[in-house]
Amino acid sequence: MVKNKRKQRTMNSLDLPRPAEDTRIVVAMSGGVDSSVVAGLLKQQGYDVVGITLQLYDHGAAVHRAGSCCAGQDIDDARRVAETLDIPHYVLNYERRFREAVINPFAESYLAGETPIPCIACNQTVKFADLLRTAHELGADALATGHYIRSRSIGAHRALYRPVDASRDQSYFLFATTQEQIDYLRFPLGEMPKSEVRELAEQMGLSVAAKQDSQDICFVPQGNYSDIIAKLKPNAAAKGEIVHIDGRVLGRHEGIMRFTVGQRRGIGVATGEPLYVVHLDAAGARVIVGPAEALETRKIMLRDVNWLGGGPLADSAADGLDVYAKVRSTRPPKPARLFHRDGGTWVELTGGESGVAPGQACVLFTDSGNDARVLGGGFIERTERTPEAEEMLTRLVAAV
């Protein structure tokens, strides 16, 4: 009986209570094909669509840079798409907010020996907080984006699930989305493969149908993180030693922000054996390297945990909860066990993982399938490796 009532209340494709023509949707338009198709689909379905594009950084240097977003040419592309679709379009200048909430913390995190993910910070602050607030102010019933992820109603709320197109899965970058935000957000592309999205863009006559997808972090051209950090913090990069995990000093480096945990190429030393960055000692300005086996991680301590599993985390994971954990955006979820007690939250990896870096995210799922529910996650504060590697690292860091 309740189920039938629910069907009567749902009157459009976005699971909202009014007919499409009486429903206003703000679409976050980055200037790419995905968000453009979202706007086009919702316009075709009769929604009152309003497009908003955020200018996030100085677009002068990025006007002709392929693979970017939220600047220069991308804003012009979004504007042209809006004109083609005959929808109102606004550009909001969020440069200052973006610098304060995303770029500056990104640089600070690298200097602390972490490997940050600014796309998650952007979603947490600018896109799903500031833009979402603007959507409310415009009287919108929902904010729609071009992310590849699914959301569905569960009781009085909505939950996130991995998308149909696993190769485009963006759930890793959205784990920090709050329940209130999830209830307001919509992701129309979650049920589609990328190939279909491009076909729809061509059918709609959109100028961005063949546009290249964003590849780099928007404010980091060609992935040169160290150059950006050097400009932001010109006096902060301390030179130091490159040290083997067994204590041998192998060479010197020009700043730890030029390295990431798990890195093999470009370390700048040669010993006749494959070496990997095992740890970044920010306090001692040292890059610690070692063999591949020294990278294997068994336990991950989390901070800033966002739990979406329903019910208090302490009730669910006090004695351990079987989950699937994803520790890098390009890796599949793997079996793990989640614990939350004594004021801490950690994940024990069933089979171990290599190259797990502080500052990255550990995102939790119900299983490893394409329809897995996102249970939330947290940022990696520190890791524990095999007992032998952990003992050597502890001794080495303590010796500074």
DAHU-V939646 format. One line per field, one symbol per residue. ss: DSSP state (H for helix, E for strand, C for the rest). phi: phi as a letter, one per 20 degrees, with the letter a starting at -180 (. if undefined). psi: psi as a letter, one per 30 degrees, with the letter a starting at -180 (. if undefined). A space follows every 50 residues. Layout:
# DAHU-V939646
ss->???
phi->???
psi->???
This chain:
# DAHU-V939646
ss->CHHHHHHHHCCCCCCCCCCHHHCEEEEECCCCHHHHHHHHHHHHCCCEEE EEEEECCCHHHHCCCCCCCCCHHHHHHHHHHHHHHCCEEEEEECHHHHHH HHHHHHHHHHHCCCCCCHHHHHHHHHHHHHHHHHHHHCCCCEEECCCCCE EEEECCEEEEECCCCHHHCCHHHHCCCCHHHHHHEECCCCCCCHHHHHHH HHHCCCCCCCCCCCCCCCCCHHHCHHHHHHHHCCCCCCCEEEEECCCCEE EEECCHHHCCCCCCCCCCCCCCCCCEEEEEECCCCEEEEECHHHHCEEEE EEEEEEECCCCCHHHHHCCCEEEEEECCCCCCCEEEEEEEECCEEEEEEE EEECCCCCCCEEEEECCCCCCCEEEEEEEEEEEEECHHHHHHHHHHHHCC
phi->.ffffffffecbfemdfdggfdcecedfdenefffffgffffffenfeec ecdeedbgegedgdefndbmalgfffffffffffelcfbcddedgfffff ecfffgfffffendcfcfffffffdffdcffffffffemfeaddcefead ccfcmecdcecfefeffdgdfgedfefffffgfeeccfefedeggfffff fffemefegdffffdefgecglmeffffffffcfdeeefaedcffeofed rccdqffeccfnfdemfncccncfdcfebdeffelcdddafgffefddcc edclfdddenmffffecgdocfbddddbfedffcgbcecbalmccbcdeg dmbdmedgnfddddcfbeffdfeeeoqaefebccdfgffffffgffffff
psi->eeeeeeeefjglfghlfllefgjkkkkjjffleefeeeeeeeeeggljkk kkkkjfljfefgegjlgalhlceeeeeeeeeeeefhlkkkkkjgeeeeee feeeeeeeeefggljljfeeeeeedeegdeeeeeeefggkflkklgkjll klkjbfallklllejffgkgeefgfgkleeeefflkifffgkleeeeeee eeefhkfgegkklkelkegikggieeeeeeeeifgfjklakjklfgfkjf allgkffglkkfkelgeglkgflkkljekjjeeghkjklalefffkkfkk kllhkjkgfklkeeeegegkkklkkjfkfgklklklkkkjlhglklkjke glllhkkkflljkkleaglfgkkkfbalkjellkaleeeeeeeeeeeff.
